[in-house]
Amino acid sequence: MKTYLFAGALFALGTNAALAHITLETQEAAVGSTYKAVFRVPHGCEGKATTAVRVQIPEGVISVKPMPKPGWTLQTKKGKYEKSYQLYGETLTTGVKEVDWSGGNLPDEFYDEFVFRASLAADLPAGQMLYFPVVQECGDATDRWIEIPAAGQDEDALETPAPGIKLLPKK
């Protein structure tokens, strides 16, 4: 009986921790593959409705195509990559560096997802984490999910961690 109570308590704690942050639905992906990033937004800021979600695209995430959402304005900021990448026989030197969904209204008591599709460059370091800093705006309040753990630091120790994925070896 104690085992079930302990397991239930851990599940509840884990669930609450997972609901406290913006997270990615799929938290692992192989380098050199296509990745569908689904950002889960479980609440607003300080009880206020979410009105904008901005995602910074890390180097090595290329050919980004965000999914429009009804009621939200979708914009991308493009820029030059730090180096060139090969994708389907083409050389890519520029691309989306930030995706911005704004003008919507996601009440604090509701949940929603913001999605884009991209390719993970084949030379990204398998075995490491790749983080996507996110800024969540709620009218005059803002939550910045931008903290990236230092080497050896526990990600759970961060107050506002950036969502991330573990890079797996190329298949």
KEFIZA-258308 format. One record per atom (N, C-alpha, C): residue in one letter; atom name; x, y, z. Coordinates in Angstrom, 3 decimals, m for minus. Atoms other than C-alpha are relative to their C-alpha. Layout:
<nodes>
+------+------+----------+----------+----------+
! resn ! name !     east !    north !       up !
+------+------+----------+----------+----------+
!    A !   CA !        X !        Y !        Z !
...
+------+------+----------+----------+----------+
</nodes>
This chain:
<nodes>
+------+------+----------+----------+----------+
! resn ! name !     east !    north !       up !
+------+------+----------+----------+----------+
!    M !    N !    0.829 !   m1.206 !    0.000 !
!    M !   CA !    0.000 !    0.000 !    0.000 !
!    M !    C !    0.866 !    1.260 !    0.000 !
!    K !    N !   m0.869 !   m1.182 !   m0.053 !
!    K !   CA !    2.814 !    2.429 !    0.899 !
!    K !    C !    0.648 !    0.258 !   m1.355 !
!    T !    N !   m0.620 !   m0.152 !    1.315 !
!    T !   CA !    4.402 !    1.765 !   m2.506 !
!    T !    C !   m0.924 !    0.760 !   m0.940 !
!    Y !    N !    0.952 !   m0.677 !    0.879 !
!    Y !   CA !    1.223 !    2.854 !   m4.298 !
!    Y !    C !   m0.153 !    1.482 !    0.371 !
!    L !    N !    0.114 !   m1.393 !   m0.433 !
!    L !   CA !    0.922 !    6.003 !   m2.174 !
!    L !    C !    1.228 !    0.801 !   m0.424 !
!    F !    N !   m1.237 !   m0.679 !    0.384 !
!    F !   CA !    4.569 !    6.877 !   m2.805 !
!    F !    C !    0.024 !    0.248 !   m1.502 !
!    A !    N !    0.020 !   m0.139 !    1.458 !
!    A !   CA !    4.203 !    6.233 !   m6.541 !
!    A !    C !   m1.010 !    1.068 !   m0.416 !
!    G !    N !    1.016 !   m1.007 !    0.311 !
!    G !   CA !    1.024 !    8.322 !   m6.603 !
!    G !    C !    0.481 !    1.401 !    0.317 !
!    A !    N !   m0.533 !   m1.317 !   m0.364 !
!    A !   CA !    2.743 !   11.175 !   m4.787 !
!    A !    C !    1.043 !    0.454 !   m1.016 !
!    L !    N !   m1.006 !   m0.353 !    1.004 !
!    L !   CA !    5.663 !   11.063 !   m7.235 !
!    L !    C !   m0.655 !    0.402 !   m1.311 !
!    F !    N !    0.705 !   m0.323 !    1.246 !
!    F !   CA !    3.248 !   11.037 !  m10.176 !
!    F !    C !   m0.600 !    1.399 !    0.094 !
!    A !    N !    0.627 !   m1.318 !   m0.170 !
!    A !   CA !    1.390 !   14.039 !   m8.765 !
!    A !    C !    1.051 !    1.094 !   m0.039 !
!    L !    N !   m1.061 !   m1.000 !    0.021 !
!    L !   CA !    4.640 !   15.940 !   m8.157 !
!    L !    C !    0.544 !    0.171 !   m1.406 !
!    G !    N !   m0.519 !   m0.072 !    1.359 !
!    G !   CA !    5.931 !   15.071 !  m11.599 !
!    G !    C !   m0.967 !    0.694 !   m0.924 !
!    T !    N !    1.020 !   m0.639 !    0.825 !
!    T !   CA !    2.672 !   16.119 !  m13.189 !
!    T !    C !   m0.030 !    1.496 !    0.248 !
!    N !    N !    0.023 !   m1.424 !   m0.307 !
!    N !   CA !    2.680 !   19.443 !  m11.349 !
!    N !    C !    1.220 !    0.698 !   m0.550 !
!    A !    N !   m1.214 !   m0.616 !    0.524 !
!    A !   CA !    6.285 !   20.098 !  m12.286 !
!    A !    C !   m0.102 !    0.153 !   m1.509 !
!    A !    N !    0.112 !   m0.065 !    1.451 !
!    A !   CA !    5.542 !   19.290 !  m15.920 !
!    A !    C !   m0.994 !    1.071 !   m0.424 !
!    L !    N !    1.003 !   m0.992 !    0.355 !
!    L !   CA !    2.509 !   21.566 !  m15.910 !
!    L !    C !    0.455 !    1.420 !    0.310 !
!    A !    N !   m0.422 !   m1.328 !   m0.417 !
!    A !   CA !    4.457 !   24.433 !  m14.417 !
!    A !    C !    0.768 !    0.745 !   m1.076 !
!    H !    N !   m0.861 !   m0.627 !    0.996 !
!    H !   CA !    6.557 !   25.119 !  m17.512 !
!    H !    C !   m0.527 !   m0.233 !   m1.408 !
!    I !    N !    0.217 !    0.302 !    1.413 !
!    I !   CA !    6.310 !   25.377 !  m21.272 !
!    I !    C !    0.952 !   m1.137 !   m0.340 !
!    T !    N !   m0.804 !    1.184 !    0.314 !
!    T !   CA !    7.541 !   22.001 !  m22.487 !
!    T !    C !   m0.247 !   m0.429 !   m1.441 !
!    L !    N !    0.180 !    0.596 !    1.321 !
!    L !   CA !    7.979 !   20.081 !  m25.703 !
!    L !    C !   m0.655 !   m1.367 !    0.158 !
!    E !    N !    0.708 !    1.279 !   m0.071 !
!    E !   CA !    5.676 !   17.130 !  m26.353 !
!    E !    C !    0.961 !   m1.169 !   m0.206 !
!    T !    N !   m0.991 !    1.038 !    0.268 !
!    T !   CA !    8.484 !   15.003 !  m27.837 !
!    T !    C !    1.359 !    0.547 !    0.402 !
!    Q !    N !   m1.209 !   m0.552 !   m0.588 !
!    Q !   CA !   11.699 !   15.441 !  m25.893 !
!    Q !    C !    1.267 !   m0.721 !   m0.436 !
!    E !    N !   m1.172 !    0.637 !    0.588 !
!    E !   CA !   14.053 !   13.312 !  m27.997 !
!    E !    C !   m0.177 !    0.004 !   m1.514 !
!    A !    N !    0.054 !    0.062 !    1.465 !
!    A !   CA !   14.923 !   13.393 !  m31.689 !
!    A !    C !    1.397 !   m0.302 !   m0.529 !
!    A !    N !   m1.285 !    0.352 !    0.622 !
!    A !   CA !   17.640 !   12.003 !  m33.942 !
!    A !    C !    0.529 !    1.171 !   m0.822 !
!    V !    N !   m0.607 !   m1.011 !    0.870 !
!    V !   CA !   20.085 !   14.384 !  m35.588 !
!    V !    C !   m0.178 !   m0.469 !   m1.441 !
!    G !    N !    0.192 !    0.341 !    1.401 !
!    G !   CA !   19.630 !   14.520 !  m39.334 !
!    G !    C !   m1.419 !   m0.432 !   m0.331 !
!    S !    N !    1.390 !    0.411 !    0.234 !
!    S !   CA !   15.878 !   13.978 !  m39.005 !
!    S !    C !   m0.919 !    1.217 !   m0.036 !
!    T !    N !    1.034 !   m1.026 !   m0.078 !
!    T !   CA !   12.692 !   15.974 !  m39.348 !
!    T !    C !   m0.591 !   m0.056 !    1.404 !
!    Y !    N !    0.515 !   m0.073 !   m1.370 !
!    Y !   CA !   11.318 !   17.148 !  m36.004 !
!    Y !    C !   m1.236 !    0.895 !    0.025 !
!    K !    N !    1.204 !   m0.793 !   m0.215 !
!    K !   CA !    7.814 !   18.337 !  m35.159 !
!    K !    C !    0.038 !    0.497 !    1.440 !
!    A !    N !   m0.080 !   m0.601 !   m1.330 !
!    A !   CA !    8.163 !   20.720 !  m32.212 !
!    A !    C !   m1.397 !    0.448 !    0.421 !
!    V !    N !    1.307 !   m0.357 !   m0.543 !
!    V !   CA !    4.946 !   20.923 !  m30.194 !
!    V !    C !    0.234 !    0.599 !    1.389 !
!    F !    N !   m0.199 !   m0.695 !   m1.266 !
!    F !   CA !    5.255 !   23.541 !  m27.441 !
!    F !    C !   m1.327 !    0.022 !    0.750 !
!    R !    N !    1.222 !    0.071 !   m0.814 !
!    R !   CA !    2.719 !   22.901 !  m24.683 !
!    R !    C !   m0.015 !    1.162 !    0.980 !
!    V !    N !    0.138 !   m1.171 !   m0.872 !
!    V !   CA !    1.520 !   26.041 !  m22.908 !
!    V !    C !   m1.129 !   m0.308 !    0.982 !
!    P !    N !    1.004 !    0.475 !   m0.956 !
!    P !   CA !   m0.254 !   24.929 !  m19.720 !
!    P !    C !   m0.696 !    1.085 !    0.815 !
!    H !    N !    0.601 !   m1.064 !   m0.803 !
!    H !   CA !   m1.074 !   28.322 !  m18.158 !
!    H !    C !    0.485 !    1.351 !   m0.496 !
!    G !    N !   m0.426 !   m1.348 !    0.339 !
!    G !   CA !   m0.753 !   32.079 !  m18.477 !
!    G !    C !    1.101 !    0.471 !    0.934 !
!    C !    N !   m1.010 !   m0.605 !   m0.871 !
!    C !   CA !    1.494 !   34.473 !  m16.575 !
!    C !    C !   m0.735 !    0.665 !    1.168 !
!    E !    N !    0.597 !   m0.611 !   m1.195 !
!    E !   CA !    0.464 !   35.323 !  m13.003 !
!    E !    C !   m1.523 !    0.037 !   m0.086 !
!    G !    N !    1.452 !    0.079 !    0.103 !
!    G !   CA !   m3.106 !   34.244 !  m13.783 !
!    G !    C !   m0.589 !    0.722 !   m1.199 !
!    K !    N !    0.483 !   m0.744 !    1.170 !
!    K !   CA !   m3.342 !   36.391 !  m16.934 !
!    K !    C !    0.071 !   m0.861 !   m1.259 !
!    A !    N !    0.056 !    0.749 !    1.260 !
!    A !   CA !   m4.170 !   35.094 !  m20.423 !
!    A !    C !    1.269 !    0.208 !   m0.822 !
!    T !    N !   m1.139 !   m0.083 !    0.915 !
!    T !   CA !   m1.328 !   34.325 !  m22.818 !
!    T !    C !   m0.432 !    0.720 !   m1.269 !
!    T !    N !    0.316 !   m0.765 !    1.209 !
!    T !   CA !   m1.274 !   36.799 !  m25.704 !
!    T !    C !    1.079 !   m0.119 !   m1.073 !
!    A !    N !   m1.065 !    0.199 !    0.989 !
!    A !   CA !    2.021 !   35.927 !  m27.401 !
!    A !    C !    0.957 !   m1.085 !    0.484 !
!    V !    N !   m1.011 !    1.018 !   m0.275 !
!    V !   CA !    4.509 !   33.062 !  m27.588 !
!    V !    C !    1.077 !    0.170 !   m1.070 !
!    R !    N !   m1.119 !   m0.162 !    0.924 !
!    R !   CA !    7.935 !   33.659 !  m29.118 !
!    R !    C !    1.040 !   m1.072 !    0.291 !
!    V !    N !   m0.966 !    1.097 !   m0.136 !
!    V !   CA !   10.357 !   30.782 !  m29.731 !
!    V !    C !    1.259 !    0.355 !   m0.773 !
!    Q !    N !   m1.290 !   m0.213 !    0.657 !
!    Q !   CA !   14.038 !   31.321 !  m30.471 !
!    Q !    C !    0.476 !   m1.337 !   m0.552 !
!    I !    N !   m0.440 !    1.230 !    0.663 !
!    I !   CA !   15.375 !   28.765 !  m32.941 !
!    I !    C !    1.513 !   m0.145 !    0.175 !
!    P !    N !   m1.451 !    0.166 !   m0.192 !
!    P !   CA !   18.783 !   27.358 !  m31.961 !
!    P !    C !    0.706 !   m0.360 !   m1.304 !
!    E !    N !   m0.823 !    0.339 !    1.153 !
!    E !   CA !   21.611 !   26.957 !  m34.465 !
!    E !    C !   m0.065 !   m1.509 !   m0.252 !
!    G !    N !    0.078 !    1.417 !    0.359 !
!    G !   CA !   21.354 !   23.658 !  m36.321 !
!    G !    C !   m1.422 !   m0.488 !   m0.229 !
!    V !    N !    1.404 !    0.305 !    0.293 !
!    V !   CA !   17.551 !   23.694 !  m36.492 !
!    V !    C !   m0.350 !    0.815 !   m1.246 !
!    I !    N !    0.108 !   m0.667 !    1.301 !
!    I !   CA !   16.884 !   24.487 !  m40.134 !
!    I !    C !   m1.329 !   m0.331 !   m0.675 !
!    S !    N !    1.201 !    0.210 !    0.797 !
!    S !   CA !   14.056 !   24.701 !  m42.640 !
!    S !    C !   m1.259 !   m0.020 !    0.874 !
!    V !    N !    1.114 !   m0.098 !   m0.951 !
!    V !   CA !   11.576 !   25.770 !  m39.943 !
!    V !    C !   m1.268 !    0.461 !   m0.719 !
!    K !    N !    1.303 !   m0.362 !    0.553 !
!    K !   CA !    7.900 !   25.872 !  m40.975 !
!    K !    C !   m1.034 !   m0.035 !    1.123 !
!    P !    N !    0.966 !   m0.030 !   m1.097 !
!    P !   CA !    5.527 !   27.041 !  m38.222 !
!    P !    C !   m1.433 !   m0.227 !   m0.477 !
!    M !    N !    1.415 !    0.261 !    0.284 !
!    M !   CA !    1.866 !   26.059 !  m38.074 !
!    M !    C !   m0.830 !    1.209 !    0.447 !
!    P !    N !    0.885 !   m1.107 !   m0.399 !
!    P !   CA !   m0.630 !   28.944 !  m38.154 !
!    P !    C !   m1.066 !   m0.486 !    0.989 !
!    K !    N !    1.069 !    0.314 !   m0.947 !
!    K !   CA !   m3.238 !   29.088 !  m35.388 !
!    K !    C !   m1.132 !    1.005 !   m0.209 !
!    P !    N !    1.122 !   m0.943 !    0.145 !
!    P !   CA !   m6.710 !   30.559 !  m35.861 !
!    P !    C !   m0.041 !    0.982 !    1.179 !
!    G !    N !    0.082 !   m1.017 !   m1.040 !
!    G !   CA !   m7.002 !   33.837 !  m33.957 !
!    G !    C !    1.351 !    0.560 !    0.432 !
!    W !    N !   m1.345 !   m0.465 !   m0.355 !
!    W !   CA !   m3.231 !   34.337 !  m33.723 !
!    W !    C !    0.686 !    0.494 !   m1.274 !
!    T !    N !   m0.821 !   m0.479 !    1.108 !
!    T !   CA !   m0.875 !   36.332 !  m35.964 !
!    T !    C !    1.336 !   m0.734 !    0.059 !
!    L !    N !   m1.250 !    0.754 !    0.064 !
!    L !   CA !    2.093 !   34.258 !  m37.074 !
!    L !    C !    1.027 !    0.803 !   m0.783 !
!    Q !    N !   m1.103 !   m0.678 !    0.670 !
!    Q !   CA !    5.390 !   35.923 !  m37.914 !
!    Q !    C !    1.282 !   m0.774 !    0.261 !
!    T !    N !   m1.321 !    0.590 !   m0.212 !
!    T !   CA !    8.922 !   34.677 !  m38.367 !
!    T !    C !    1.044 !    1.083 !   m0.220 !
!    K !    N !   m1.161 !   m0.861 !    0.235 !
!    K !   CA !   12.217 !   36.466 !  m38.126 !
!    K !    C !    1.061 !   m0.896 !   m0.615 !
!    K !    N !   m1.008 !    0.794 !    0.697 !
!    K !   CA !   14.781 !   35.227 !  m40.580 !
!    K !    C !    1.363 !    0.648 !    0.156 !
!    G !    N !   m1.363 !   m0.500 !   m0.118 !
!    G !   CA !   18.526 !   35.554 !  m40.431 !
!    G !    C !    0.986 !   m0.993 !   m0.566 !
!    K !    N !   m1.074 !    0.817 !    0.545 !
!    K !   CA !   21.835 !   34.121 !  m41.450 !
!    K !    C !    0.404 !   m1.052 !    1.032 !
!    Y !    N !   m0.521 !    1.051 !   m0.868 !
!    Y !   CA !   22.933 !   30.769 !  m40.000 !
!    Y !    C !    1.478 !    0.259 !    0.261 !
!    E !    N !   m1.427 !   m0.153 !   m0.319 !
!    E !   CA !   26.363 !   30.609 !  m38.339 !
!    E !    C !    0.873 !   m0.706 !   m1.028 !
!    K !    N !   m0.713 !    0.713 !    1.065 !
!    K !   CA !   27.391 !   28.205 !  m41.111 !
!    K !    C !   m1.046 !   m0.503 !   m0.992 !
!    S !    N !    0.949 !    0.510 !    0.983 !
!    S !   CA !   25.840 !   26.632 !  m44.184 !
!    S !    C !   m0.337 !   m1.463 !    0.319 !
!    Y !    N !    0.482 !    1.369 !   m0.210 !
!    Y !   CA !   23.827 !   23.396 !  m44.086 !
!    Y !    C !   m0.481 !   m0.568 !   m1.328 !
!    Q !    N !    0.504 !    0.702 !    1.171 !
!    Q !   CA !   23.016 !   20.823 !  m46.739 !
!    Q !    C !   m1.330 !   m0.656 !    0.357 !
!    L !    N !    1.302 !    0.625 !   m0.218 !
!    L !   CA !   19.393 !   19.740 !  m47.011 !
!    L !    C !   m0.605 !   m0.325 !   m1.363 !
!    Y !    N !    0.582 !    0.465 !    1.265 !
!    Y !   CA !   17.987 !   17.694 !  m49.890 !
!    Y !    C !    0.742 !    0.570 !   m1.213 !
!    G !    N !   m0.808 !   m0.445 !    1.120 !
!    G !   CA !   20.857 !   18.713 !  m52.141 !
!    G !    C !    0.155 !    1.503 !   m0.141 !
!    E !    N !   m0.107 !   m1.461 !    0.038 !
!    E !   CA !   20.536 !   22.431 !  m51.407 !
!    E !    C !    0.869 !    0.484 !    1.157 !
!    T !    N !   m0.789 !   m0.635 !   m1.042 !
!    T !   CA !   22.861 !   24.668 !  m49.439 !
!    T !    C !   m0.842 !    1.108 !    0.626 !
!    L !    N !    0.779 !   m1.009 !   m0.724 !
!    L !   CA !   21.033 !   26.692 !  m46.791 !
!    L !    C !    0.943 !    0.861 !    0.823 !
!    T !    N !   m0.832 !   m0.918 !   m0.777 !
!    T !   CA !   22.711 !   29.793 !  m45.357 !
!    T !    C !   m0.843 !    0.933 !    0.871 !
!    T !    N !    0.903 !   m0.837 !   m0.793 !
!    T !   CA !   19.665 !   31.633 !  m43.981 !
!    T !    C !   m1.269 !   m0.789 !    0.292 !
!    G !    N !    1.255 !    0.659 !   m0.346 !
!    G !   CA !   16.427 !   30.656 !  m42.343 !
!    G !    C !   m0.662 !    0.659 !    1.190 !
!    V !    N !    0.777 !   m0.541 !   m1.114 !
!    V !   CA !   13.960 !   31.204 !  m39.534 !
!    V !    C !    0.829 !   m0.076 !    1.279 !
!    K !    N !   m0.740 !   m0.072 !   m1.260 !
!    K !   CA !   15.634 !   32.333 !  m36.306 !
!    K !    C !   m0.940 !    0.174 !    1.194 !
!    E !    N !    0.981 !   m0.171 !   m1.072 !
!    E !   CA !   12.465 !   33.122 !  m34.323 !
!    E !    C !   m1.400 !   m0.159 !   m0.569 !
!    V !    N !    1.404 !    0.144 !    0.375 !
!    V !   CA !    8.795 !   32.161 !  m34.518 !
!    V !    C !   m0.823 !    0.735 !    1.054 !
!    D !    N !    0.778 !   m0.852 !   m0.898 !
!    D !   CA !    6.221 !   34.534 !  m33.019 !
!    D !    C !   m1.492 !   m0.160 !   m0.303 !
!    W !    N !    1.459 !    0.044 !    0.078 !
!    W !   CA !    2.548 !   33.764 !  m32.451 !
!    W !    C !   m0.486 !    1.104 !    0.933 !
!    S !    N !    0.452 !   m1.103 !   m0.853 !
!    S !   CA !    0.800 !   36.905 !  m31.137 !
!    S !    C !   m1.435 !    0.387 !   m0.343 !
!    G !    N !    1.342 !   m0.515 !    0.236 !
!    G !   CA !   m2.538 !   38.626 !  m30.846 !
!    G !    C !   m1.119 !   m0.950 !    0.372 !
!    G !    N !    1.016 !    0.955 !   m0.431 !
!    G !   CA !   m4.326 !   35.579 !  m29.505 !
!    G !    C !   m0.414 !    0.243 !    1.437 !
!    N !    N !    0.443 !   m0.111 !   m1.392 !
!    N !   CA !   m6.013 !   35.050 !  m26.163 !
!    N !    C !   m0.211 !   m1.408 !    0.540 !
!    L !    N !    0.081 !    1.315 !   m0.633 !
!    L !   CA !   m5.329 !   31.854 !  m24.236 !
!    L !    C !   m0.180 !    0.213 !    1.503 !
!    P !    N !    0.244 !   m0.226 !   m1.431 !
!    P !   CA !   m6.996 !   32.180 !  m20.809 !
!    P !    C !    0.858 !   m0.923 !    0.875 !
!    D !    N !   m0.877 !    0.728 !   m0.925 !
!    D !   CA !   m4.932 !   31.011 !  m17.820 !
!    D !    C !   m0.519 !   m1.403 !    0.309 !
!    E !    N !    0.565 !    1.304 !   m0.373 !
!    E !   CA !   m7.317 !   28.126 !  m17.115 !
!    E !    C !   m0.044 !   m0.988 !   m1.171 !
!    F !    N !   m0.007 !    0.888 !    1.163 !
!    F !   CA !   m6.892 !   26.671 !  m20.638 !
!    F !    C !    1.420 !   m0.353 !   m0.412 !
!    Y !    N !   m1.269 !    0.535 !    0.483 !
!    Y !   CA !   m4.127 !   24.774 !  m22.405 !
!    Y !    C !    0.005 !    0.079 !   m1.522 !
!    D !    N !   m0.074 !    0.014 !    1.466 !
!    D !   CA !   m2.875 !   25.031 !  m25.981 !
!    D !    C !    1.404 !   m0.421 !   m0.424 !
!    E !    N !   m1.272 !    0.426 !    0.561 !
!    E !   CA !   m0.055 !   23.958 !  m28.268 !
!    E !    C !    0.357 !    0.900 !   m1.185 !
!    F !    N !   m0.538 !   m0.806 !    1.090 !
!    F !   CA !    2.140 !   25.905 !  m30.697 !
!    F !    C !    1.023 !   m0.881 !   m0.706 !
!    V !    N !   m0.713 !    1.055 !    0.728 !
!    V !   CA !    3.778 !   23.872 !  m33.460 !
!    V !    C !    0.826 !    0.566 !   m1.159 !
!    F !    N !   m0.709 !   m0.181 !    1.260 !
!    F !   CA !    6.479 !   24.041 !  m36.071 !
!    F !    C !    0.707 !   m1.290 !   m0.363 !
!    R !    N !   m0.722 !    1.152 !    0.532 !
!    R !   CA !    8.252 !   21.504 !  m38.231 !
!    R !    C !    1.353 !    0.505 !   m0.469 !
!    A !    N !   m1.347 !   m0.420 !    0.386 !
!    A !   CA !   11.993 !   21.627 !  m38.868 !
!    A !    C !    0.863 !   m1.226 !   m0.255 !
!    S !    N !   m1.001 !    1.056 !    0.145 !
!    S !   CA !   15.042 !   19.604 !  m39.773 !
!    S !    C !    1.115 !    0.262 !    0.999 !
!    L !    N !   m1.132 !   m0.094 !   m0.925 !
!    L !   CA !   17.769 !   18.873 !  m37.253 !
!    L !    C !    1.257 !   m0.336 !   m0.790 !
!    A !    N !   m1.216 !    0.205 !    0.789 !
!    A !   CA !   21.173 !   19.250 !  m38.882 !
!    A !    C !    0.717 !   m1.285 !    0.434 !
!    A !    N !   m0.659 !    1.286 !   m0.258 !
!    A !   CA !   23.121 !   16.003 !  m39.157 !
!    A !    C !    1.243 !    0.143 !    0.873 !
!    D !    N !   m1.216 !   m0.163 !   m0.799 !
!    D !   CA !   26.157 !   17.511 !  m37.442 !
!    D !    C !   m0.256 !    0.545 !    1.406 !
!    L !    N !    0.274 !   m0.365 !   m1.394 !
!    L !   CA !   24.368 !   18.462 !  m34.216 !
!    L !    C !    0.572 !   m1.107 !    0.896 !
!    P !    N !   m0.671 !    0.984 !   m0.867 !
!    P !   CA !   26.037 !   16.711 !  m31.238 !
!    P !    C !   m0.979 !   m0.976 !    0.671 !
!    A !    N !    0.864 !    1.030 !   m0.611 !
!    A !   CA !   24.129 !   13.496 !  m30.465 !
!    A !    C !    0.422 !   m0.210 !    1.450 !
!    G !    N !   m0.255 !    0.222 !   m1.420 !
!    G !   CA !   23.806 !   12.821 !  m26.750 !
!    G !    C !   m0.122 !    1.270 !    0.827 !
!    Q !    N !    0.126 !   m1.266 !   m0.739 !
!    Q !   CA !   23.468 !   16.504 !  m25.837 !
!    Q !    C !   m1.432 !    0.527 !   m0.104 !
!    M !    N !    1.310 !   m0.657 !    0.025 !
!    M !   CA !   20.435 !   18.674 !  m25.147 !
!    M !    C !    0.062 !    1.204 !   m0.940 !
!    L !    N !    0.149 !   m1.177 !    0.859 !
!    L !   CA !   19.222 !   21.337 !  m27.556 !
!    L !    C !   m1.193 !    0.777 !    0.551 !
!    Y !    N !    1.042 !   m0.784 !   m0.673 !
!    Y !   CA !   17.209 !   24.163 !  m25.992 !
!    Y !    C !   m0.608 !    1.053 !   m0.920 !
!    F !    N !    0.767 !   m0.982 !    0.748 !
!    F !   CA !   14.536 !   26.436 !  m27.460 !
!    F !    C !   m0.524 !    1.045 !    0.991 !
!    P !    N !    0.504 !   m1.039 !   m0.911 !
!    P !   CA !   14.215 !   29.623 !  m25.353 !
!    P !    C !   m1.357 !    0.543 !   m0.479 !
!    V !    N !    1.358 !   m0.451 !    0.308 !
!    V !   CA !   10.579 !   30.790 !  m25.191 !
!    V !    C !   m0.351 !    1.183 !    0.902 !
!    V !    N !    0.539 !   m1.123 !   m0.766 !
!    V !   CA !    9.094 !   34.128 !  m24.125 !
!    V !    C !   m1.513 !   m0.054 !   m0.148 !
!    Q !    N !    1.467 !    0.057 !   m0.055 !
!    Q !   CA !    5.440 !   33.988 !  m23.075 !
!    Q !    C !   m0.487 !    1.354 !    0.498 !
!    E !    N !    0.531 !   m1.297 !   m0.397 !
!    E !   CA !    3.623 !   37.312 !  m22.990 !
!    E !    C !   m1.473 !   m0.128 !    0.351 !
!    C !    N !    1.389 !    0.022 !   m0.477 !
!    C !   CA !    0.367 !   37.913 !  m21.125 !
!    C !    C !   m0.410 !    1.441 !    0.294 !
!    G !    N !    0.299 !   m1.426 !   m0.193 !
!    G !   CA !   m0.573 !   41.545 !  m21.691 !
!    G !    C !    1.236 !    0.698 !    0.548 !
!    D !    N !   m1.142 !   m0.713 !   m0.584 !
!    D !   CA !    1.685 !   43.500 !  m19.314 !
!    D !    C !    0.921 !   m0.910 !    0.818 !
!    A !    N !   m0.858 !    0.952 !   m0.719 !
!    A !   CA !    3.185 !   40.349 !  m17.738 !
!    A !    C !    0.745 !   m0.883 !   m1.016 !
!    T !    N !   m0.817 !    0.836 !    0.878 !
!    T !   CA !    5.922 !   38.197 !  m19.249 !
!    T !    C !    0.699 !   m1.083 !    0.812 !
!    D !    N !   m0.801 !    1.086 !   m0.562 !
!    D !   CA !    7.407 !   34.816 !  m18.397 !
!    D !    C !    1.041 !   m0.362 !   m1.047 !
!    R !    N !   m1.110 !    0.321 !    0.910 !
!    R !   CA !   10.818 !   34.088 !  m19.923 !
!    R !    C !    0.521 !   m1.396 !    0.328 !
!    W !    N !   m0.445 !    1.387 !   m0.170 !
!    W !   CA !   11.434 !   30.349 !  m20.272 !
!    W !    C !    1.292 !   m0.153 !   m0.790 !
!    I !    N !   m1.236 !   m0.127 !    0.765 !
!    I !   CA !   15.014 !   30.931 !  m21.298 !
!    I !    C !    1.232 !   m0.550 !    0.703 !
!    E !    N !   m1.175 !    0.481 !   m0.728 !
!    E !   CA !   17.247 !   29.395 !  m18.644 !
!    E !    C !    0.491 !   m1.321 !   m0.582 !
!    I !    N !   m0.647 !    1.210 !    0.516 !
!    I !   CA !   19.676 !   26.802 !  m19.993 !
!    I !    C !    1.002 !   m0.446 !    1.053 !
!    P !    N !   m0.907 !    0.439 !   m1.073 !
!    P !   CA !   21.506 !   24.656 !  m17.431 !
!    P !    C !    1.463 !    0.023 !   m0.440 !
!    A !    N !   m1.441 !    0.051 !    0.252 !
!    A !   CA !   25.263 !   25.033 !  m17.196 !
!    A !    C !    0.434 !   m1.465 !    0.027 !
!    A !    N !   m0.521 !    1.383 !    0.006 !
!    A !   CA !   27.390 !   21.917 !  m17.674 !
!    A !    C !   m0.027 !   m0.562 !    1.413 !
!    G !    N !    0.084 !    0.671 !   m1.295 !
!    G !   CA !   26.643 !   19.540 !  m14.798 !
!    G !    C !   m1.122 !    0.499 !    0.891 !
!    Q !    N !    1.094 !   m0.542 !   m0.804 !
!    Q !   CA !   23.735 !   21.640 !  m13.484 !
!    Q !    C !   m1.277 !   m0.785 !   m0.263 !
!    D !    N !    1.274 !    0.702 !    0.123 !
!    D !   CA !   20.414 !   19.911 !  m12.818 !
!    D !    C !   m1.042 !    0.947 !   m0.588 !
!    E !    N !    1.023 !   m0.804 !    0.671 !
!    E !   CA !   17.745 !   21.236 !  m15.193 !
!    E !    C !   m1.175 !    0.301 !    0.927 !
!    D !    N !    1.127 !   m0.195 !   m0.915 !
!    D !   CA !   15.134 !   20.810 !  m12.442 !
!    D !    C !    0.264 !    1.112 !    1.024 !
!    A !    N !   m0.330 !   m1.061 !   m0.948 !
!    A !   CA !   16.978 !   23.396 !  m10.332 !
!    A !    C !   m0.313 !    1.389 !   m0.555 !
!    L !    N !    0.271 !   m1.297 !    0.627 !
!    L !   CA !   16.102 !   26.158 !  m12.799 !
!    L !    C !   m1.451 !    0.407 !    0.231 !
!    E !    N !    1.350 !   m0.513 !   m0.239 !
!    E !   CA !   13.095 !   28.362 !  m12.096 !
!    E !    C !   m0.799 !    0.154 !   m1.287 !
!    T !    N !    0.683 !   m0.209 !    1.285 !
!    T !   CA !   12.268 !   29.174 !  m15.730 !
!    T !    C !    0.817 !   m0.653 !   m1.123 !
!    P !    N !   m0.832 !    0.703 !    0.994 !
!    P !   CA !   13.932 !   26.487 !  m17.872 !
!    P !    C !   m0.546 !    0.113 !   m1.420 !
!    A !    N !    0.380 !    0.050 !    1.414 !
!    A !   CA !   13.920 !   26.629 !  m21.651 !
!    A !    C !   m0.367 !   m1.448 !   m0.330 !
!    P !    N !    0.297 !    1.376 !    0.423 !
!    P !   CA !   12.210 !   23.601 !  m23.199 !
!    P !    C !    1.118 !   m0.522 !   m0.896 !
!    G !    N !   m1.088 !    0.558 !    0.789 !
!    G !   CA !   14.648 !   21.215 !  m24.806 !
!    G !    C !   m0.261 !   m1.432 !   m0.416 !
!    I !    N !    0.065 !    1.389 !    0.451 !
!    I !   CA !   15.170 !   17.937 !  m26.581 !
!    I !    C !    1.383 !   m0.621 !    0.125 !
!    K !    N !   m1.254 !    0.743 !   m0.006 !
!    K !   CA !   17.814 !   15.277 !  m26.209 !
!    K !    C !    0.267 !   m0.452 !   m1.437 !
!    L !    N !   m0.372 !    0.381 !    1.359 !
!    L !   CA !   19.647 !   14.741 !  m29.484 !
!    L !    C !    0.486 !   m1.438 !   m0.015 !
!    L !    N !   m0.352 !    1.423 !    0.120 !
!    L !   CA !   19.850 !   11.070 !  m30.442 !
!    L !    C !    0.881 !   m0.190 !   m1.232 !
!    P !    N !   m0.829 !    0.261 !    1.184 !
!    P !   CA !   22.316 !    9.509 !  m32.906 !
!    P !    C !   m0.848 !   m0.096 !   m1.263 !
!    K !    N !    0.669 !    0.065 !    1.298 !
!    K !   CA !   21.435 !    9.665 !  m36.581 !
!    K !    C !   m0.392 !   m1.442 !   m0.299 !
!    K !    N !    0.491 !    1.349 !    0.326 !
!    K !   CA !   19.357 !    6.700 !  m37.746 !
!    K !    C !    0.436 !   m0.381 !   m1.386 !
+------+------+----------+----------+----------+
</nodes>
